[in-house]
Amino acid sequence: MTRTAILSDIHGNLSALEAVLADVESQKVDRIVCLGDVVGYGPEPCACLDTVMGFDFCVLGNHDSSSLFDPEGFNVAAEQAIFWTRSQLEETG
């Protein structure tokens, strides 16, 4: 039987992601799937993106998509976070 870890809503929180991945490793999981929202709000969007690039599968969440394209339907705080995230991603190229 294949054991799959399903993650989502990381939102740039690298320390939380690392804690979850430590637990995932102890569970002897066969594959890791991310259901999106890797970026948004948290202070380390680039490091989180680098980490999930090693996962077996990852889909684009609404915050991820809005960091690439124009955000629609977000409140002011979320839009500010999206534009900040975008600036961080552009800095690291």
Secondary structure as UniProt FT lines:
FT   STRAND          4..7
FT   TURN            11..12
FT   HELIX           14..26
FT   TURN            27..28
FT   STRAND          31..34
FT   HELIX           45..52
FT   TURN            53..54
FT   STRAND          57..58
FT   HELIX           62..68
FT   HELIX           76..92
//
